[in-house]
Amino acid sequence: MADGNRAVLFDSPGTMKVETLDFPKLQMPNGRKAPHGVILRIVATNICGSDLHIFRGSFPVPQNLVMGHEMTGEVIEVGPDVEFLKEGDLVSVPFNVACGRCRNCKAQRTDVCETANPDVASAAYGFNLGGFDGGQAEYLFVPYADFQLLRFPDRDQAMEKILDLAVLSDILPTAFHGLMEAGAKPGSTVYIAGAGPVGRCGAAAARLLGASCIIVGDYDQDRLDLVRNNGCETIDLSLDVPLGDQIEAILGEPAVDCAVDYVGSEAHGVGAASNEHRPAGAINSVLDATRAGGATGVVGVYGPDPLAPTQAEREGVFPLDFGKAWIKSPRIAAGMAPIQSYNRELMMAILWDRMPYLGAMLNTRVISLDEAPAAYQAFSDGSASKFIIDPHGMISR
């Protein structure tokens, strides 16, 4: 085993650092032994848009938190109670930490596991949710391994497609979940708020589902180009034109069957207000863009935001245009995605080349662990790349 574990740590808003920590143990955050766990050598660990909430200071976490919740790794140590995994297995780690034993886990609601976090029914790696270290590191402890981990059936096949498989831990299933909550199906018209990596995964997932017209709204032209070049319609939200009018120019009507908010509370306004932080901007836009009788998925992160412009928003209370939306009999679903409800099927779609456009939309860029702090800044500044950290040099550049 290695002597230590180099990892990306949160230092302060706007600053990440790389330091060497102790090698992980088969041990829960409260110190209890975890014979149900494994230790992974990390093969790929991504920087997610949710990590930017921490980087920018809108999601408070303790100093020196180990970052990262999108991990793919190789099993190198197996606890005595683990029965279905062995050393050398290549696996994807769902970002939800889930026990597999509680009422919610048995109902496949791993996003709201009742036991992994003693404070609230939700646990995750690399957040202030249960004390679990993140995976932007060389090695990672994973509890409840038999239940949690998705094993790739063939290691060589998986390594050939590792850049696409690396997004199974969060953003691809999260994107798919948003579409499922919005009722997307073959022939649906879909509006996607946000062309960041998760929104681009949403566009790819909408194509997999057979959606007809897929419209993506954002302010960044490089990001919009990625989806436009892969068969999507685009809306430039910096233009001073109402969203409904821009949708009507594409569809012939001002609303879509399904809309998904992939942005969350870091949203901005539209047109003249595009430089203004408006935390409820994205959720109100998808409510407005959904037709009467349609549905809306909200998977962007919402919560108390210290950077929000009003005291109410800083406390997590957002001004929704619900009175205007109510008359349309809307269906709205929000929250984290239960990754294990989708990751195996999406893995098979990738392995059998049913999502050949995913990589082109994501525009992945492989970096070293030492390059991660600079990549956080580039991503925060609007880079159109999806940054994948390769701590051990195992991915072909």
N, C-alpha and C positions, 0 to 999 in steps of 0.2 A: 504494500500500500504506500501511497505517497506520504510525505512528511507533513504537507500542508494543503491548503485549498485557496488558490488565488480567486478573488471574486470582485465584482463591481458593487461598491457601497454608495449609498446616498450620504453625501456630506452636508449639503445645505442647498436651498433652492438655486438651481442653475449650476450646481457642481456635483459631479460624480467622481469617484476615485477608485483605484484598483489596489487592493491590499491582500496580504496572505493571512488566512485564518486557519484555525485547527481543522484537521481532516474530520468530516462528519462522522457521527456515530449513529447506531441504530437506537435512537432515543428521541422521544417526543419533546416539544418545547418546554413542557413542565418537568422534564428530567426522567419521566417514566420510561422504562425499557420498551422497545418496539420490536419484538420478535417477528411481527408481521411485515416489517419493512425491508427495503433494499437500499444499497448505495449504488449510484449511477456515476459512470464517467460521462460527462456531458459531451455530446457530439455536436449539437447545434442548440443555441439558446438565443432567442430573438429580442429585439427592443420593440416594445408594443406601444401603441398610442396611449394606452392606460398608464404606462410607465412615465409618459410625459406629464401626466397630471401630478405625479410625485416630483419629477424634475423641476417643474415650474412652480411648485408650492401650493397647488390647488387641492391636493390630497395629502394632508399632513401625515407624516410618518416619523419615527424616531431617527435620530442621527445614527449612521453606521448600519442601517437596515441593508441586508443583502438583497439586491434587486433581481427582478426577473421572474416571469411566470409562464414563459413559453419554452418548454424544454423537450429535447429528444436526447436519449442517452443509451449507453451500454451498461447492462447489469454487471457489476464487478464484485458485489458482496450480497449474500442472500441470508435473511433472517431465518431462524430455525422453524418458524411457523409458515414460511412461504412454500407452497406446494406446486405452483404452476409456472414458475419462472426459474431460470437457471443462469449462471454466469455466461456472459457472451450474448445474451438476448439483446436485440435492439428494440427500444420501446419509445412510445410517445407518452408524455406526462400531461394529463388534463390539468388545467390550472386550478380547478376546484379541488381542494383537499376534502375528501369524503370518506366516511368510515365503512360504508356498505352495509351497515347493520341497523341504522335508525329507521324510523318510519319514512322519512323523506327519501333516503337513499333507496329503500326497498321499492319506492314508487318512482324511481329513476329521476328524482329531483335532487341530484348531487350538487346543484347550485345552492341549496339551502340545507346542507347536512346539519343535523341538530347537535352533534357531539364533537366534531373536530375543533370547533372554536367555542370555548366556554362562555364567551361574552355575547355572541350573536349567532344566529343560524346561518352562517356563511363563513367559509375559510378558504384561503388562497395562499399560494407561495408568493413571496416577494411583496406583500402588502402588510398593512397593520391589521391583519385578519387572522388571528390565531397564533401568531409568533413563529410561523414557518419560514425558514430561510428561503430566499429566492434562488433561481437557478442560473443566473448570469455568473457562472463560476466554473471551476474545473470539475467539481464533484457535487453531488446532491443526495441528501437523504429523502426517501419517499416512503411514507407510512402506508399501511393497508394495501400493499403492493399487488397482491393477487386480484383485488377488486379494482384498483385504480388504473393500472398500467395497460396500455394497448401494445401488444407485441406484434411487430411486423413479421409476416410469415416467412420471408426470405431475406436474409441480411444483404446479399449482393444486389438484389433487385431494389431493396429499400435505399441503399447508398446511391444507386443511380438516380433516384428521384428524391433525394434527401431534402433539396431546397423546397420542393412542394410539400413533402410530408412534414417538414418542420413546422408548418402552420396549423397542423392538426391539434396542437395543444391548446389553441385559443381562437385565433382570429377567423379561421375558416368555419369551424363549427358555430362560433358566435354569429358570424354573418349568416350562416344557414338558418340558425335559430330565429334571427330577426325576420327572415322571410317566412318561416313556418308560422310564426306568431301573426304575421300579416296576411296569411292565407294564400301565399303565392303558389301558382300551379301552372301547368301548360297553358299558354295563351294569355296569361295575366300581363297587364301593364303595371310597371313597377317604377316608383321613384325612390332613389337612394340619396339620402342626405349625407354628404361627405365622401370625398375621393381619396381618403387616406388608405392605408393598407387594408383595414377591415372593410371599408366601403368597396374597395376594389375586389376583395374576396366576395363581397355581397353581389357584385356584378357578375363574377364568374359563377357563383352559386345559382344566380337567377338564370343564367344560360343553361346550367346543368338541369334545372327544373323545367326548362322549356318556356320561360317567359317570352312574350312577344316583343314589346317595346320596353327597353331598360334605359331609364333616364337617370343620370348621375349629376348632382349639383355640387359645385365647389367654387373656390375663388382662385385656385392655383392652376395655371394653364398646363404645366408639365404633368400634373396628376390627371387632369381632364384628358390630355392627349393620350395617356396610357389606356384609358377606357374607350375613348373614341376610336382609337386604332384597333380595338378588339370588339367592335360591333355594337357599341352603346351610343345612345344619344347623350348630349351633355348640355348643361346649363351653367353659364357663368354668373355666379351669384353677386359678383361685383357690379354688374350692370343694374342701372336704376330702372328695372322693369319688374313688375310684380311676378312672383313665382307662378301663379296660376296662368298669367298671360304667356309666360315662356313655355309652360307645359302645353297650353292650347296651340301654340305655334307648331309644336311637334306632333301632337296627337289629334288636334281638331276639337278637343274638349279640355277644360281646365283642371281636370283631376284624373287620378290613376286608381286602379283597383287596389293596389297595395303600396304602402310607403314605409320606409324604415329609417329611423334616426340612428346613424352610426357615429354621431359627433359627441353628444352629451353637453355638459354645462360649460364647456369652453367655446361654445358657439358664438358667432358674430351675427350682426344684422345683414340685411340685403341692400345692395345698391349704395346709396349715400351713407348708410349706416354700416357698411361692410368692415370698417375699421373699429367699430364699437363692440366691446364685449357685451353680448346679450345672452346670458346663460340659458334662457328659455327659447332662444331663437330657433334652434333646430327642431325641438319637439313641437313648437307651434307651427313650423313650416310643414312638417309631415301631417299634422292634423288638418291643416288647410289643404294640402295636396291630395288627401284621400277622398274618394267619391263617397256619396251617401250610400251606406250599406257596406262600405269597404272596411279594411282593417289596417291597423298601424302597429309596428313593432318598434320598441324603444330599447336598444341595447347599448347606446352611449352611456357613459358613467354620469350619474347624478348623485349629489350628496352635499353636505355643508362644504362650501367653497370659500376659503379665506380671501381669494382674489376677486370675488364677485363684486359688482358695483354697488349693491344695496345691502343693508343689514339683513333683510329677510332672506335674500339669496345667499348671503354668507352663512346663514343658519340652515340652508337647504330648503327654503320655501320659495317656490318659483311661480311667476304669474302665467298661468295657462289660459289660452283662449277657449276654455271649455264651453262657455255659454254659446259661442258661435258654432263650435263643433257638435254640440249635443244634438241639434236638430237632425244631423246626418246619421243618428243611431250608430255612433262609432264603436268599434271594438278595439281596445288598446291593451297591449301586454308589454310589460317592462321588466328589466332586471338582468342579472347575469345568466349566461347560457349554461344548461346542464351538458357539459361537453361530451360526456359518455353516452348521451342519447343519439349522438350523430357521428362520433369520430370513426367508428369502424366502417360504416357505409361510405363515408367520404374517403377514407384510406383506400378502399377497394376501387372507388371511382378514379383516384389518382393512379393506382397501380395498373389499372386496365385502360389508361389513357382516355378517360372520359372527360378530363378537364385539361386539355392540352394548352389552353389559353391562360391558365392560372399564373404560370411563371412570368409570362409576358406582361400581364396586368400588375403583378407584384413588383417587378423590377428589383429583384433581390440583389443585395451586395454583401458578400462575405467579408468579415473583418476579424481581427484578432481581439483578444480580451483587452489588450492595452489600448486599442483604438476605440474602445467603447465610450469613454467620456466625451471624446470629440464627436462621435456619431450621435450621441444624445443631443448635442448642440445643433448639429446639422439637421437632425430630424425635427427638432423644435423650431428651427428656422424655416421649415417647409420643404425639406428634401423629399423628392418623389421616390426615394429608394426604401426598400424594406431591409433593414440591417439585421443580418444573422451573424452572431458571434460564434467563432469556431475555436474553442479554447485549446484544443490539442492538435490543430492542424490536420484534421481527419477529412476535411471536405476539399475536393478539387476546386481550385479557384478559377 
